[in-house]
Structure formats: structure tokens, C-alpha cells
Amino acid sequence: DPEARLGSIEEMRFMKTPFGGSRRVSVYVPARFRPQRRYPLLMIHDGGDYLNFASLKTVLDNLIYRLEVAPLIAVFLHPGDRLVEYANDERHARFVVEQVLPEIESRYSIYDGRQARCLMGASFGGVAALSTAYRYQGVFGSLLLQSGSFAFTDIGDDHVRGPVFDRVVQFVNEFREEPGRPADKLFVSCGVYESLIYENRSMVPRLQSAGMTVRYVEARDGHNWENWRDRMREALSWLFPGPLWMVYE
């Protein structure tokens, strides 16, 4: 939208992390940001890919300008080896919750309380979002899970998706057995042409049975960035509605 006011991207670097090396984090600040005003927080796995392949900064600019989504602070996480760090890695969860989150809340005016915090991701990033919120229950009020790689087995841990999924299967099996309450609201989407459609469909009733509010959306699409980009309007306007946004404490 050529009339949309443009937000900005600010860069941060954490020199000491649980991974042993540094990590870069990009922060989206909405247009007309006011330090004295509080904002909800959206934390995004595979942040560079969402920026490059899903044009998420442009999406946020447009939706905020049109009052479909509340002005928010968005944190774009940049992984190292995502297939390792996003597969229920304790180091990743600790980095997000114990390092990135406190630093963001100290630098920007973020609403207090989990209701204003959302963690999101696609594919393995969806696993990372769910597993992080599962390890740190009570921190995030909502999750946005797109085409999550939620591979599981009904009997034992043997599966056909290869060794990179071993820890994912172990985690999802554990989660399905005892889901707890990683969040209050979840937006879950998947393409009907994805091999993961069965797993994503199967997760929804399990989440609902644990008392979580779930909005599930299927698209006639595959496992790709166009699919994930095109679901953002419905997802974010449900999680962070513009003129209806209230102060969460």
C-alpha cells in the first residue's frame, strides 16, 4: 500500500548465548512509535526468511496502517543450524525467554503479562515456537503455528521422516501425552497439499481438549512462503485486532 506509513527495522546482537556464539536479532518498530505508549510483542522464528520471502515488514506496515492489526513490536530471530536449534533444543528456548525477551522488554514499551506476547514460526520454526512455550509455560499468551513439522508416532518412536526428525517426534509424542498449557490462544494453519496436513489436523483437537482456544485454517496451497505470507492477515487480525486491542495486564 503506497499510503502505508513505514515502520523501521533495528538490529541487535547478543554476543554471549547458550549456543556459544553470537546471535543477531532484528526488531520491527511500527510507524509513529511512541516510547510512552505500550505495545504487544510478536516474536518470529526464521525471521530473515519471513522478511525476505514473505515480505513480513510490508505486511505489518499495511495491516497496521489499515487498522486491521494493532501497532506492535516484532522480533525477528535469526537461527544458526535451525534443524538442530528448532528441534526442541533447551538452549534455544533459554535464549528466547531468558535473553531476548528481557532485553526487548527493557528497550521497548511492551505490555506486561503473557497475553500481549505471541511466539510464531513455520515448519521447524513452528516446532520451536510450541516447544519453547511448552518449556516456559505462562510466558506466552498466544502462538501462531504455520505448517508445523509436528511429526509423531502412535506406538513407539520409530518413524519414516529421517534422523533430523528424531527429537521432533520425541517432543511431539510427549506433548500429545501431556500438553499442559503453553498458551491460551493458538492460530494454526497448514496447506492441504502438504505432507504434514494429517499431523496438523491431529494437533487441533489435542490442543482444544487441553483448554486452549484454537483457530485452525487450511489453504489450497503447499509448504511454501506464499502460503505462510497469505495467512498472516487472518492470523494477526485475530491475535492482535486493531481498534479492538485493549491493555493486557
HELIX and SHEET records of a PDB file:
HELIX    1   1 GLY A   47  PHE A   53  1                                   7    
HELIX    2   2 LEU A   56  TYR A   65  1                                  10    
HELIX    3   3 ARG A   82  GLU A   85  1                                   4    
HELIX    4   4 GLU A   90  ARG A   94  1                                   5    
HELIX    5   5 PHE A   95  VAL A  100  3                                   6    
HELIX    6   6 LEU A  101  ARG A  107  1                                   7    
HELIX    7   7 ARG A  114  ALA A  116  5                                   3    
HELIX    8   8 PHE A  124  ARG A  135  1                                  12    
HELIX    9   9 PRO A  163  PHE A  165  5                                   3    
HELIX   10  10 ASP A  166  GLU A  177  1                                  12    
HELIX   11  11 ILE A  197  SER A  209  1                                  13    
HELIX   12  12 TRP A  225  ASP A  230  1                                   6    
HELIX   13  13 MET A  232  LEU A  239  1                                   8    
SHEET    1   A 8 SER A   8  PHE A  14  0                                        
SHEET    2   A 8 ARG A  23  VAL A  29 -1                                        
SHEET    3   A 8 ILE A  73  LEU A  77 -1                                        
SHEET    4   A 8 LEU A  41  ILE A  44  1                                        
SHEET    5   A 8 ARG A 117  ALA A 122  1                                        
SHEET    6   A 8 SER A 142  GLN A 146  1                                        
SHEET    7   A 8 LYS A 185  GLY A 191  1                                        
SHEET    8   A 8 THR A 213  ALA A 219  1                                        
END                                                                             
